[in-house]
Amino acid sequence: MSTSESIPWRRSDREMRLTAIFADAGIASSEALLSVLAALYRERPDDLAHAQRVANISVRIAVELGLTDRAVIDIERAAWVHDLGKLIIPERSDADTDNVSRADVERWSEQLAVTRDILDAAPALRPAAALVMASRECMDGTGFPHHLEGEAIPLGARILHVADTFDALQELCAMFSMPSDSANVELVRHSGSRFDAAVVAAWLRLIEEQSMQAHPRPGDRAGSSVS
């Protein structure tokens, strides 16, 4: 059975309405996109907050890696909309993250495809749509939906994968009272397999810089000198 046959809500009325919204809004700026998202997520503020955090992390990594302003904008927009497909195809309430089934992968792949199709209605968002579509691919080819490997995965998508995973893990750490660095430990554990090692390294550098700014060593304080 094909994916489109196994998931009956594909091409639902709600998807058509969202596609029309993005087409009719004539989105050509980040401000216009945020205005549309604020309306769509009015009753789901936690989801919008997650998207904003992922966008912030993604932008920080992209700047750290020296990407162009244009690339940074596309990555930021991709982060804002990366979960748009969940408005059409919701997550299973009984999903088991420790036992991912083929049906789960099909559902997640469809969420990505729906997001891409909606965003394609707004020409300015097509670069972001391509990044979202590849944001669950893994460096070793075990991701989805196309099993891309290594540099065949757009760099923006590799950044989004790390940022999205980190934020999701942070929420789990808070929920289960796990150590605050558990999310980064997990990123490092899968660096080079699931995640781009250079992207993970860039994020860890940012974390280290942030930590040093918050807790500077005596010799690092502004104005200090050695006689």
PAZAPA-4460 file (N, C-alpha, C; in steps of 0.05 Angstrom, whole numbers, plus 32768, in hexadecimal, padded with zeros to 4 digits):
% residues 227
    n_x    n_y    n_z   ca_x   ca_y   ca_z    c_x    c_y    c_z   seq   type   mol
   8011   7FE8   8000   8000   8000   8000   8012   8019   8000     1      M     A
   800C   802C   7FEF   801C   8044   7FEE   8017   8056   8005     2      S     A
   8029   8069   800A   8026   807C   8020   800C   808C   801D     3      T     A
   8006   8095   8005   7FEE   80A5   8001   7FD5   8096   8006     4      S     A
   7FD6   807B   8001   7FBE   806B   8006   7FBC   8064   8024     5      E     A
   7FD3   8061   8032   7FD2   8059   804E   7FCB   8070   8061     6      S     A
   7FCE   8088   8057   7FC8   809F   8068   7FB1   80AE   805B     7      I     A
   7F98   80AA   8063   7F81   80B4   8054   7F7E   80D2   8055     8      P     A
   7F8B   80E1   8068   7F87   80FD   8069   7F99   810D   8057     9      W     A
   7FA9   80FF   8047   7FBA   810C   8033   7FA9   811D   8021    10      R     A
   7FB1   8136   801B   7FA2   8148   800A   7F86   814E   8017    11      R     A
   7F86   8152   8031   7F6D   8158   803F   7F64   8175   8039    12      S     A
   7F4C   817B   8040   7F41   8196   803D   7F52   81AA   804C    13      D     A
   7F5C   81A2   8064   7F6C   81B5   8073   7F86   81BB   8065    14      R     A
   7F92   81A7   8058   7FAA   81AD   8049   7FA5   81C0   8033    15      E     A
   7F8E   81BC   8025   7F87   81CE   800F   7F83   81EB   801A    16      M     A
   7F77   81ED   8031   7F73   8208   803C   7F8D   8215   8044    17      R     A
   7F9F   8206   8050   7FB9   8211   8057   7FC9   8219   803E    18      L     A
   7FC8   8208   802A   7FD6   820F   8011   7FCC   8229   8005    19      T     A
   7FB1   822C   8006   7FA5   8245   7FFC   7FAE   825D   800D    20      A     A
   7FB0   8259   8027   7FB9   826F   8038   7FD5   8278   8031    21      I     A
   7FE7   8265   802D   8003   826C   8026   8004   8278   800A    22      F     A
   7FF3   826F   7FF8   7FF3   8279   7FDD   7FE8   8295   7FDC    23      A     A
   7FD2   8299   7FEA   7FC4   82B3   7FE9   7FD2   82C9   7FFA    24      D     A
   7FE2   82C0   800E   7FEF   82D4   801F   8006   82E2   8011    25      A     A
   800F   82D6   7FFB   8025   82E3   7FEC   803D   82E7   7FFD    26      G     A
   8045   82D3   800D   805A   82D5   8020   8075   82DA   8012    27      I     A
   8080   82F1   8017   809A   82F8   800B   80AE   8302   8020    28      A     A
   80A6   8302   8039   80B8   830B   804E   80B5   82F9   8067    29      S     A
   80C9   82FA   8078   80C7   82EA   8091   80B1   82F5   80A3    30      S     A
   80AD   830F   80A2   8097   831B   80B3   807C   8311   80AA    31      E     A
   8078   830F   8090   805E   8304   8086   805A   82E7   808E    32      A     A
   8070   82D8   808D   806E   82BC   8094   8067   82B9   80B2    33      L     A
   8074   82C9   80C3   806F   82C7   80E0   8052   82CF   80E6    34      L     A
   8047   82E2   80D7   802C   82EA   80DB   8019   82D4   80D5    35      S     A
   801D   82C5   80BF   800D   82AE   80B8   800F   8298   80CD    36      V     A
   8027   8293   80D6   802B   827D   80EA   801F   8284   8105    37      L     A
   8020   829D   810C   8014   82A6   8126   7FF6   82A0   8125    38      A     A
   7FE9   82A4   810E   7FCD   829E   810C   7FC7   8280   810C    39      A     A
   7FD8   8271   80FE   7FD3   8254   80FC   7FD7   8246   8117    40      L     A
   7FEA   8250   8126   7FF1   8243   8140   7FE5   8252   8158    41      Y     A
   7FD1   8262   8153   7FC5   8271   8169   7FBD   825F   8180    42      R     A
   7FB3   8247   817A   7FAA   8235   818F   7FBF   8220   8195    43      E     A
   7FD7   8223   818A   7FEC   8210   818F   8006   821F   8195    44      R     A
   8006   8230   81AA   801D   8241   81B0   8037   8231   81B6    45      P     A
   8034   8219   81C1   804C   8209   81C7   805A   8201   81AE    46      D     A
   804A   81FA   8199   8056   81F2   817F   8064   8209   8172    47      D     A
   8058   8221   8174   8065   8239   8168   807E   823F   8178    48      L     A
   807E   823D   8192   8096   8242   81A2   80AC   822F   819A    49      A     A
   80A5   8216   8196   80B9   8202   818D   80C6   820B   8173    50      H     A
   80B5   8213   8160   80BF   821B   8145   80D1   8233   8148    51      A     A
   80CB   8246   815A   80DB   825D   815D   80F6   8256   816A    52      Q     A
   80F6   8243   817D   810F   823B   8189   8121   822D   8175    53      R     A
   8115   821B   8165   8124   820D   8150   8130   8221   813C    54      V     A
   8120   8236   8135   812A   824A   8123   8142   8259   812F    55      A     A
   8140   8260   8148   8156   826E   8155   8170   825D   8155    56      N     A
   816D   8244   815C   8184   8232   815C   818F   822E   8140    57      I     A
   817E   822B   812D   8186   8227   8111   8196   823F   8107    58      S     A
   818C   8257   810D   8199   826F   8103   81B5   8272   8110    59      V     A
   81B6   826C   812A   81D0   826E   8138   81E5   825B   812C    60      R     A
   81DC   8243   8125   81EF   822F   8119   81F6   8238   80FD    61      I     A
   81E3   8242   80EE   81E9   824A   80D2   81FC   8261   80D2    62      A     A
   81F9   8274   80E4   820C   828B   80E5   8227   8281   80EE    63      V     A
   8228   826F   8101   8242   8264   810B   8251   8256   80F4    64      E     A
   8242   8249   80E2   824E   823B   80CC   8254   824E   80B4    65      L     A
   824E   8267   80B7   8255   827B   80A2   8243   827A   808A    66      G     A
   822A   8272   808C   8218   8271   8075   8210   828E   806D    67      L     A
   8208   8291   8054   8200   82AB   804A   81E6   82B4   8057    68      T     A
   81E1   82CE   8056   81C8   82D9   8061   81B0   82CC   8054    69      D     A
   81B1   82C7   803A   819A   82BB   802C   8195   829F   8037    70      R     A
   81AA   8290   803B   81A8   8274   8045   819D   8275   8061    71      A     A
   81A6   8288   8072   819C   8289   808D   817E   828F   808E    72      V     A
   8175   82A1   807D   8158   82A7   807C   8148   828F   8074    73      I     A
   8151   8280   8060   8142   8268   8058   8142   8253   806E    74      D     A
   8158   8250   807C   8159   823D   8092   8146   8245   80A9    75      I     A
   8146   825F   80AF   8134   8269   80C4   8117   8264   80BD    76      E     A
   8110   826A   80A4   80F4   8265   809B   80ED   8248   809C    77      R     A
   8100   8237   8094   80FB   821A   8095   80F6   8211   80B1    78      A     A
   8105   821C   80C4   8101   8215   80E0   80E5   821D   80EA    79      A     A
   80DD   8235   80E2   80C3   823F   80EB   80AC   822C   80E2    80      W     A
   80AF   8220   80CA   8099   8211   80BE   809D   81F3   80BE    81      V     A
   80B2   81E9   80CB   80BA   81CD   80C7   80A4   81BA   80D1    82      H     A
   8093   81C2   80E3   807E   81B0   80ED   8063   81B7   80E2    83      D     A
   8061   81C6   80CD   8048   81CE   80C2   8036   81B6   80BA    84      L     A
   8043   81A1   80B1   8034   8189   80A9   8025   817C   80BF    85      G     A
   802D   8182   80D8   801F   8176   80EF   8003   8182   80F3    86      K     A
   7FFE   8199   80E7   7FE3   81A5   80E8   7FD0   8195   80D6    87      L     A
   7FDC   8186   80C3   7FCB   8176   80B1   7FCB   8159   80B9    88      I     A
   7FE3   814F   80C0   7FE6   8133   80C8   7FF1   8133   80E5    89      I     A
   7FE0   8131   80F9   7FE9   8133   8114   7FFA   811B   811D    90      P     A
   800A   811F   8131   801A   8109   813C   8007   80F5   8149    91      E     A
   800F   80DB   814A   8000   80C7   8158   8002   80CC   8176    92      R     A
   7FEB   80CA   8183   7FEB   80CE   81A0   7FF8   80B7   81AF    93      S     A
   7FFA   80A0   81A2   8005   8088   81AF   8021   8081   81A3    94      D     A
   802E   8095   8196   8047   8090   8189   805C   8088   819E    95      A     A
   806D   8074   8196   8082   806A   81A8   809D   8071   819B    96      D     A
   80AB   8085   81A6   80C4   808E   819A   80DA   8079   819B    97      T     A
   80D7   8065   81AC   80EB   8050   81AD   80E7   8039   8199    98      D     A
   80CF   8039   818D   80C9   8024   817A   80BB   8031   8162    99      N     A
   80CC   803C   8150   80C1   804A   8138   80BA   8035   8123   100      V     A
   80A1   8037   811A   8097   8024   8107   8098   8030   80EA   101      S     A
   8093   801F   80D7   8092   8029   80BB   807B   803D   80B8   102      R     A
   8065   8038   80C6   804E   804A   80C5   8056   8066   80D0   103      A     A
   8067   8066   80E5   8070   807F   80F1   8080   808F   80DC   104      D     A
   8092   8081   80CF   80A3   808E   80BB   8093   8099   80A4   105      V     A
   807F   8089   809C   806D   8092   8086   805E   80AC   808F   106      E     A
   8054   80AC   80A7   8046   80C3   80B1   8058   80DC   80B1   107      R     A
   8071   80D9   80BC   8083   80EF   80BE   808B   80F9   80A2   108      W     A
   808E   80E6   808F   8095   80ED   8074   807F   80FD   8067   109      S     A
   8066   80F5   806D   804F   8103   8062   804D   811F   806E   110      E     A
   8054   8122   8088   8054   813C   8094   8067   814F   8085   111      Q     A
   807F   8144   807F   8092   8154   8070   8088   815B   8054   112      L     A
   807C   8148   8047   8073   814C   802C   805C   8161   802B   113      A     A
   804A   815F   803F   8034   8172   8041   803F   818F   8045   114      V     A
   8053   8191   8057   805F   81AB   805C   806B   81B6   8043   115      T     A
   807A   81A5   8034   8086   81AE   801B   8071   81B8   8007   116      R     A
   805C   81A8   8005   8047   81AF   7FF1   8039   81CA   7FF8   117      D     A
   8035   81CE   8012   8028   81E7   801A   803B   81FF   8015   118      I     A
   8054   81FC   801C   8067   8212   8019   806D   8218   7FFC   119      L     A
   806B   8203   7FEB   8070   8208   7FCE   805C   821B   7FC2   120      D     A
   8046   8220   7FCF   8032   8233   7FC5   803C   8250   7FC8   121      A     A
   8050   8254   7FD8   805C   826E   7FDC   8078   826E   7FD1   122      A     A
   807E   8279   7FB9   8098   8276   7FAD   80B0   827E   7FBF   123      P     A
   80AC   8292   7FD0   80C2   829A   7FE2   80C9   8285   7FF6   124      A     A
   80B7   8272   7FFB   80BC   825D   800F   80C5   8242   8003   125      L     A
   80C9   8241   7FE9   80D1   8228   7FDD   80ED   821F   7FE6   126      R     A
   8100   8231   7FEA   811A   8227   7FF5   8117   821B   8011   127      P     A
   8106   8228   8021   8101   821D   803C   80F3   8202   803A   128      A     A
   80E1   81FF   8027   80D2   81E6   8023   80E5   81CF   801E   129      A     A
   80FA   81D4   800D   810D   81C0   8006   811D   81B7   801F   130      A     A
   8123   81CB   8030   8132   81C4   8049   8121   81B4   805C   131      L     A
   8108   81BB   805F   80F6   81AB   8070   80F4   818F   8066   132      V     A
   80F2   818B   804C   80EE   8171   8041   8106   815E   8047   133      M     A
   811E   816A   804A   8136   815A   804F   813E   815B   806C   134      A     A
   812E   8166   807E   8137   816B   8099   8136   8152   80AB   135      S     A
   812C   813C   80A1   812D   8123   80B1   813F   810E   80A4   136      R     A
   814F   8117   8091   8163   8105   8085   817B   8103   8098   137      E     A
   8189   80ED   8097   81A0   80E8   80A8   81BA   80E5   8098   138      C     A
   81D0   80EC   80A4   81E9   80EB   8096   81F0   80D0   808B   139      M     A
   81E7   80BB   809A   81EE   80A0   8092   81D9   8093   807F   140      D     A
   81C5   80A3   8077   81B1   8099   8064   819A   808B   8071   141      G     A
   8198   808B   808B   8182   807D   8099   816A   808E   809E   142      T     A
   816B   80A7   8095   8154   80B9   8099   813E   80B5   8085   143      G     A
   812D   80C9   8083   8116   80C7   8070   810F   80E4   8067   144      F     A
   8101   80E7   8050   80F3   80D2   8041   8103   80C5   802B   145      P     A
   811B   80D1   8023   8129   80C8   800C   8144   80BA   8012   146      H     A
   814A   80B6   802B   8163   80A9   8033   817C   80B6   8027   147      H     A
   817C   80D1   8027   8193   80DF   801E   81AA   80DB   8031   148      L     A
   81C3   80DE   8027   81DA   80DA   8038   81ED   80F2   8036   149      E     A
   81FB   80F8   804B   8210   810B   804B   8209   8126   803F   150      G     A
   821A   8130   802E   8217   814A   8022   8200   814B   800D   151      E     A
   81F4   8134   8007   81DC   8135   7FF6   81C5   8142   8005   152      A     A
   81C7   8143   8020   81B3   8151   8030   81BB   816E   8031   153      I     A
   81A9   8181   802A   81B0   819D   802B   81B9   81A5   8047   154      P     A
   81CD   81B6   8048   81D9   81BE   8062   81C3   81CA   8074   155      L     A
   81B1   81DA   8069   819C   81E6   8079   818B   81D1   8086   156      G     A
   8186   81BB   8078   8176   81A5   8083   8185   8197   8099   157      A     A
   819F   8195   8096   81B0   8188   80AB   81B0   8199   80C4   158      R     A
   81B1   81B3   80C1   81AF   81C6   80D7   8194   81C4   80E5   159      I     A
   817F   81C4   80D5   8164   81C2   80E0   8160   81A8   80F0   160      L     A
   816B   8192   80E6   8169   8178   80F4   8175   817A   8110   161      H     A
   818D   8185   8112   819A   8188   812C   818A   819A   813E   162      V     A
   8181   81B1   8134   8173   81C4   8145   8158   81B9   814F   163      A     A
   8149   81AC   813D   812F   81A1   8144   8133   818B   8159   164      D     A
   8146   8179   8154   814B   8163   8167   8154   816E   8182   165      T     A
   8165   8182   8182   816E   818C   819C   8157   8197   81AC   166      F     A
   8146   81A7   819F   8130   81B3   81AE   811C   819E   81B8   167      D     A
   8117   818A   81A7   8105   8175   81B0   8110   8165   81C8   168      A     A
   812B   8160   81C7   8138   8152   81DD   8138   8163   81F6   169      L     A
   813B   817D   81F3   813B   818F   820A   8120   818D   8219   170      Q     A
   810A   818C   8209   80F0   818A   8215   80ED   816F   8224   171      E     A
   80F8   815A   8219   80F6   8140   8226   8107   8140   8240   172      L     A
   811E   814D   823F   812F   814E   8256   8121   815D   826D   173      C     A
   8113   8173   8266   8104   8182   827A   80ED   8171   8285   174      A     A
   80E0   8162   8273   80C9   8153   827B   80D0   813C   828E   175      M     A
   80E7   8130   828A   80EF   8118   8299   8106   811E   82AD   176      F     A
   810B   8138   82B2   8120   8141   82C5   813B   8134   82BF   177      S     A
   8142   8134   82A5   815C   8129   829D   8171   813F   829E   178      M     A
   818B   8138   829F   81A0   814D   82A0   819D   8160   8288   179      P     A
   81A4   8179   828D   81A0   818E   8279   81B1   8189   8260   180      S     A
   81C7   817B   8262   81D9   8177   824B   81D2   815D   823C   181      D     A
   81BD   8150   8243   81B6   8136   8236   81B0   813A   8219   182      S     A
   81A4   8150   8211   819E   8154   81F5   81B8   8156   81E4   183      A     A
   81CB   8165   81EE   81E4   8167   81DF   81F4   814D   81DF   184      N     A
   81F2   813D   81F5   81FE   8123   81F5   81F3   8111   81DF   185      V     A
   81D9   8113   81DB   81CC   8103   81C6   81D4   810C   81AB   186      E     A
   81D7   8126   81A7   81E0   8130   818D   81FC   8126   8187   187      L     A
   820E   8127   819B   8229   811D   8197   8229   80FF   8191   188      V     A
   8218   80F0   819F   8217   80D3   819B   8210   80CC   817E   189      R     A
   8200   80DC   8171   81F8   80D6   8156   8206   80E8   8141   190      H     A
   821A   80F7   814A   8229   8108   8138   8237   80F7   8123   191      S     A
   8233   80FE   810A   823F   80EF   80F4   822E   80D9   80EA   192      G     A
   821A   80D0   80F8   8207   80BC   80EF   81EC   80C9   80E8   193      S     A
   81DE   80D0   80FD   81C5   80DF   80F8   81CA   80FC   80F0   194      R     A
   81DD   8108   80FE   81E1   8125   80FC   81FC   812C   80EF   195      F     A
   81FD   8142   80E2   8216   814C   80D6   8229   8154   80ED   196      D     A
   8240   8148   80EE   8253   814D   8103   825C   816A   8105   197      A     A
   825E   8177   80EE   8266   8193   80ED   8250   81A5   80F9   198      A     A
   8237   819E   80F4   8221   81AD   80FF   8220   81AA   811D   199      V     A
   8223   8191   8127   8223   818C   8143   823A   819B   8151   200      V     A
   8251   819A   8144   8269   81A8   814F   8264   81C6   8151   201      A     A
   8257   81D1   813D   8251   81EE   813D   823E   81F5   8154   202      A     A
   822A   81E4   8158   8217   81E8   816E   8225   81E6   8189   203      W     A
   8237   81D3   818D   8245   81D0   81A6   8257   81E8   81AB   204      L     A
   8263   81F3   8196   8273   820B   8199   8262   8222   81A4   205      R     A
   824A   8225   8199   8238   823A   81A1   8230   8237   81BE   206      L     A
   822B   821E   81C6   8224   8218   81E2   823B   821F   81F5   207      I     A
   8253   8218   81EC   826B   821D   81FD   826F   823B   81FF   208      E     A
   826C   824A   81E9   826F   8267   81EA   825A   8274   81FD   209      E     A
   8242   826A   81FB   822C   8274   820C   8232   826F   8229   210      Q     A
   823C   8257   822F   8243   8250   824A   8259   8261   8255   211      S     A
   826D   8267   8245   8284   8277   824D   827C   8294   8252   212      M     A
   8269   829E   8242   825F   82B9   8246   824F   82BB   8260   213      Q     A
   8240   82A6   8266   8230   82A6   827E   8241   82A2   8297   214      A     A
   8257   8292   8294   8268   828C   82AB   8285   8290   82A3   215      H     A
   828D   82A9   829F   82A9   82AF   8296   82BD   82A7   82AC   216      P     A
   82D4   829E   82A3   82EA   8299   82B5   82F7   82B4   82BC   217      R     A
   8303   82B6   82D4   830F   82D0   82DC   8321   82DC   82C7   218      P     A
   8331   82CC   82BA   8343   82D7   82A7   8336   82E0   828D   219      G     A
   831D   82D8   8289   830F   82DF   8270   82FE   82F8   8273   220      D     A
   82FC   8304   828B   82EB   831B   828F   82F6   8333   8280   221      R     A
   82E3   8343   8275   82EC   835B   8267   82FD   836D   8279   222      A     A
   8313   8376   826E   8323   8389   827D   8338   837B   828E   223      G     A
   8337   8360   8290   834B   8353   82A1   8366   8353   8293   224      S     A
   837B   8353   82A3   8396   8353   8297   83A9   8342   82A8   225      S     A
   83BE   833B   829C   83D2   832B   82AB   83EB   833D   82AE   226      V     A
   83F3   8342   82C6   840B   8353   82CA   8424   8343   82C8   227      S     A
***
